[in-house]
C-alpha cells in the first residue's frame, strides 16, 4: 500500500495542545462501524499515530470508519504520562460524535481498538464507561505491574507512571468492575515485545475476556494481510 493511499481523509482537533489531533479514514462502502484506533509505542514520543495509517487505510477498505487520535506521550518534547495521556484519549473519544458531525459523518457503532501501549489505553477506556459496545486489545500492555516487573520497553511503564501507583491505571485491576463493553484480545504467541503471558494472565483473572492467540509476534496484529489479520477483522466486526 502506497504512502499516499494511507493518508487520512481529515485531520481534526479535539483540544488545544499540540498533540490533540485525530486522523479520520472514511470508507467508500461503510459498514456502520467506527473504530477508535489507539496506536502503540510504549507511550513514548518516538512513536506516533503515523505508523498505524496503513492499518487504518486497510480497515477503511474493509468498510470501517477509523478515527486515530494522537495523545501526549513521554520522552523528549513530550508532556504525557499518567493521567494526562488517559485524559487525552478519553477527551478524543467523548468528543468524537461532535467532531465527526463537523465533517458530515456519524459514529454509528463505536468500537475501540489499541495496539501495545494503545491496547492498555483501550482497555482502560473500557473501564470509564466509554460509549463503545466492544474494545479490542491487540497485543496489549494489559498488566502494568507485570510490565514493570519485566521492564518492558526499557522500563517504559515506570516512565509513563512516574510516581503514580500502577493500580490507578491498570486494566488488570480496573476490570474487576466488569464494564458494559465486550472485551476481546488478539495476541501473537511469539510476541517478544509484550509477551502473550500478560493477556493470558488477564483472562485468568477475568474469564469473561475473550482471547484469540494467533501465529506471529508483536506486529502481525497491525499488519494488513498478515497471518493474524483475518482474526483482527473478525474481532472488530464479528
N, C-alpha and C positions, 0 to 999 in steps of 0.2 A: 504494500500500500504506500503510495507516494506521500510525501510530507504535505503537499497542497491539499489532498483529499482529507487529511486528518484535521485540518484547521476547523475551529468551531464556526457555527453559523452566527453566533452572537457571543459577546463578552459583556456581562452585566456586573454592576457594582452593588454589593449588599451592605457596605459600611464605608466609613471614610478613611480607613487606614490603607496603606499601600497594598497589602495582600488581600484586601476584601473584594476580590473579583471572582467571577464564576463563568466558566465556559458552558455554552449550550450547543449540543449537536442535535439537529432536527431531522427526524426520519422522513423519507419520501412516502413511505406507507406505514403510518403509525399503528402500533398495536395497543395503544391506550395506556402504556406503562411508562412512567418517568423513572429512570434510575438516577438517584443522587449518589454520585460516584466519588469516593474519597481516596485520594492517592496515598501511596506509602512513601517509604524513605526514612523510617525511624524518626519521624518528626523533625528532621534536620533541614536546614536551609539549602543544603547541597542538592536537594531533590524537590521538584515542584510538580504541578499538575500536567506539565507538558508531556511527561513520559507516559501518561495514560491516554493521550489523544488518539493514538492508534486503536486502542481498545474502545474508546468512546465512539470513534467513527465506525468501527466494526459493529458495535451494538446498534448504532443508528441504522446501519444497513440491514439489521435484523428486525427493525421496526420500533426499537426503543428510542424514546427521547432521553437524552443524557445531559445531566447538569453536574458539572465538575467544579467544585469550589476550590479556590486556594485558601490557605489559612496560615496564620502566623506560626513560625517554626523556630527551632532553637539552633544556635550557631552564629557564625559571623554575619552581622547585619540583621539578625532575627530578633523579633520581640515576642516570640512564642514561649511555650511551656505551659504547664498546668497552673491555673484553669483557663488561661487566655485562649489556648488553642481550642479547647472544648467550646468556649463561648462563641468562637468564630463559626464553627461548623453548625452549632445549634442556631445561631442567627441566620446563617445562609439557608438552612433547611426551613426554618419558620417563615422566612420571607419569600420562599420560592414561589408560591402561588401569585403573590403580588408582582414579583419580578417577571415571571413568565407572562402575566397579563399585559405587561408593558410592551411585549413583542407579539401580542395576539396569540399566545399559546396558553394551554391549560395543563395542569399537572396530571389529571386523570388518576390512575392508580399509582401511588408512590411507593417505590422500593429503594432501600438504602443498600449500597454495596461498598466495601472498602477492602483494600489490599494491604497486608502487613500492618504498619502503624495506622494506616487508614482503616484497616479492619478493626483495630482497637477502638478508633473513634466511632465507627459504625455501630459496634456493639454497645458502646457507651450511650450513643444516641438512642438506642432502643430502650434504655432504662429511663430516659427523660420523658417518655410519653409522646415521642415524635409521631406525626400523622403518617405512618407508613404501616402497611399490613405485613411486610416482610423485611428482614435485614439479613444480608448475606455477607459473611466474613470470608475473605479469600486469603488463606494463609495468615490469619490474624494474630497479632500480638494480644492474645486474649487472657493472659495471666501475667500481670505486671510483677508480682513477687518472683515468679519463676524467671521472667526476663531479667530481673535484677540479679537473681542468683547465678544465672548463666552468663551474665554480662553481654547479652545480645546487642549487636550493632555497636561494638566498642562502648558498652555501658550506656547505651542511648536512653534507656528508661530513667536512669539516675539524672542525666542532664535534663530530660523532659520534666521530671517531677520536682527537681530541686529538693527543697526541704519538706515537700508535701508527702504525707503518708500515702502509700500506693493504694490502700483500700478506698480512698476517696474517688479514684478514677478507674478502678479495676473491674472489668466485666466479670471476672471470676467471682467476685464478692457481690457486686451490684445486681447480678442476675439472680441472686437468691430471691429477690422480689420479682417474680416472673412477669415480664412485660406483656402487653397485648399483642405485640408484633411477633410473628413466627420468626424463629432464628434458624438459619441454615449456614453451614460452614463447608467450604471446599478447600482441601489441603493436600498438597503433594506428599507422598510417602517418603520421598528422598530429599525433602527440604532441609538444607543445612544452614539456612539463614534464620528461619523461625521454625524450629522442629515441630513435626506433627504431634509430638507428645503434649504440647500445650493445648491443642484442640481436643485431644483425647482426654486430657485432664478436665477440660471444661465440660465435656459430655458426661464424664464420670460423676461430676458434681451436679450437673443439670441434665438428666437423661432425656428431657423433652427437646433439647437442642439436636438438630439433625446434622450429622457429619457424613460427608462424602469424601472418602480418601481416593485420590486419583494418582496415576503414574506421574512421575516427574518431580521437579524441585520447587523452588520458590516463585519462579516467574512464569511457568506454564499457565498458571491460573489467570494471567492477564494478557496472554499472547493468543490472538485470534488464530485459529487453525491448529493449535497445539493439541496434544493428547488429552488435555483437560478441558478444552474449550466447550465441547458439547455439554459437559456436566455443568459448567458455569452458566451456559444459556438456559439449561433446564432449571437450575436453581433460581434464576431470575424470572423465568416465565412460566414454569410448571405449576 
